[in-house]
């Protein structure tokens, strides 16, 4: 029964690390999205700051 405890512990650690990684990536993505929106608003308030979608727009 001892080996089963190690298996469970490894499985639990794996999922804890996976959830922490996904949570961290989601927070970073949200932060970057806010920064993009802030930069977009700053460009729109500049004279001639017509912001198009994508490159060359």
DRENLO-199859 format. One line per 3 residues: their letters; for each residue y, z, x of N, C-alpha, C. Coordinates in pm, whole numbers, plus 32768, in hexadecimal, padded with zeros to 4 digits. Layout:
# DRENLO-199859
a> Y,Z,X,Y,Z,X,Y,Z,X  ...
This chain:
# DRENLO-199859
xxx> 7F88,8000,8053,8000,8000,8000,807E,8000,8057  8072,8023,80D7,80E5,8027,8131,8122,7F9D,8148  80CC,7F36,8156,80FF,7EAF,816D,814E,7E7D,80F5
xxx> 8125,7EA4,807E,816C,7E7B,8006,81F9,7EB6,8003  8209,7F2E,8035,828D,7F6C,803C,82E8,7F1E,809B  82B2,7EF1,810C,8301,7EA0,8168,8328,7E1B,8129
xxx> 82CD,7DDF,80E2,82E9,7D62,809E,835A,7D75,8038  8351,7DDE,7FE9,83BA,7DFA,7F87,8440,7E13,7FCB  843F,7E5F,8038,84BB,7E7C,8081,84F9,7DFB,80B8
xxx> 84A6,7DA6,80F1,84D9,7D27,8127,8511,7CD0,80B7  84CC,7CCC,8047,84F9,7C7E,7FD4,857F,7CB4,7FA0  858C,7D37,7F96,8608,7D74,7F66,867B,7D59,7FC6
xxx> 8662,7D64,8047,86CA,7D4A,80AB,86F5,7CB8,80A5  8694,7C5E,8099,86B4,7BD0,8090,8712,7BB4,801A  86F2,7BE8,7FA5,8744,7BCF,7F2F,87CB,7C15,7F39
xxx> 87D1,7C8A,7F74,8851,7CCF,7F85,88AD,7C7D,7FE0  8877,7C4A,804C,88C6,7BF8,80A9,88F1,7B76,8064  8896,7B3A,8019,88B7,7ABE,7FD1,8928,7AD4,7F6D
xxx> 8920,7B3E,7F1D,8989,7B5B,7EBC,8A0E,7B7A,7F02  8A09,7BC3,7F6F,8A84,7BE3,7FB9,8AC4,7B63,7FEF  8A72,7B09,8022,8AA5,7A8A,8057,8AE6,7A37,7FE9
xxx> 8AA3,7A2B,7F78,8AD9,79DD,7F08,8B5B,7A1C,7ED5  8B5E,7AA0,7ECB,8BD7,7AE6,7E9E,8C4A,7ACC,7EFE  8C2E,7AD3,7F7F,8C96,7ABC,7FE5,8CCB,7A2D,7FDE
xxx> 8C72,79CD,7FD0,8C9B,7941,7FC6,8CED,792A,7F48  8CC6,7967,7ED9,8D11,7957,7E5B,8D9E,7991,7E69  8DAA,7A05,7EA8,8E2F,7A40,7EBD,8E85,79E7,7F15
xxx> 8E4A,79B1,7F7E,8E95,7959,7FD9,8EC1,78DA,7F91  8E6B,78A4,7F3E,8E8C,782B,7EF4,8EFF,7845,7E93  8EFD,78B8,7E52,8F69,78DB,7DF5,8FEC,78EC,7E40
xxx> 8FE7,7929,7EB5,905F,793B,7F07,9097,78B4,7F33  9040,785A,7F5D,906D,77D5,7F86,90A7,7788,7F10  906C,7797,7E9B,90A0,7753,7E24,912E,7783,7E03
xxx> 9144,7807,7E0E,91CA,783D,7DF6,922E,7807,7E5D  9202,77FD,7EDA,925A,77CA,7F43,927C,7737,7F2B  921B,76E9,7F00,9233,765C,7EE1,9299,764F,7E70
xxx> 9288,769F,7E08,92E6,769A,7D98,9373,76C3,7DC4  937C,7727,7E19,93FE,7753,7E4D,9440,76E4,7E9D  93F3,76A2,7EF3,9429,7634,7F42,9453,75BF,7EE9
xxx> 9404,75A5,7E83,9425,7538,7E26,94A9,7555,7DDE  94BA,75D3,7DB1,9538,75F8,7D6E,95AD,75ED,7DCF  9598,7616,7E4C,9603,760C,7EB1,962A,757B,7EC9
xxx> 95C9,7521,7ECB,95E7,7494,7EDE,9630,745A,7E65  960B,7487,7DEF,964B,7452,7D76,96DD,747D,7D6C  96FF,74F0,7DA5,978A,751F,7D9D,97E2,74E1,7E08
xxx> 97A7,74A1,7E6B,97F7,745D,7ED2,9836,73E0,7E97  98AA,73B8,7ECD,98E5,7339,7EA0,9887,72C5,7EC0  986D,7273,7E5D,9810,7203,7E70,9782,7232,7E7F
xxx> 9762,72A4,7E47,96DE,72DF,7E58,967B,72B8,7DED  9673,7237,7DD0,9612,7209,7D6D,9587,7211,7DAB  9536,726C,7D7A,94B1,7281,7DB2,944D,7233,7D60
xxx> 940B,71D3,7DA0,93A4,7185,7D5C,931C,71C2,7D75  92BA,718A,7D35,9231,71B8,7D4A,91F2,7167,7DBA  91C4,71AA,7E20,917D,7168,7E8C,91DB,712B,7EF2
xxx> 919F,70E9,7F54,91EE,70AC,7FBF,9229,7027,7F90  929F,700D,7FBF,92DF,6F8D,7FA3,9313,6F7F,7F15  9314,6FE6,7EC9,9342,6FDC,7E3E,93D7,6FF3,7E36
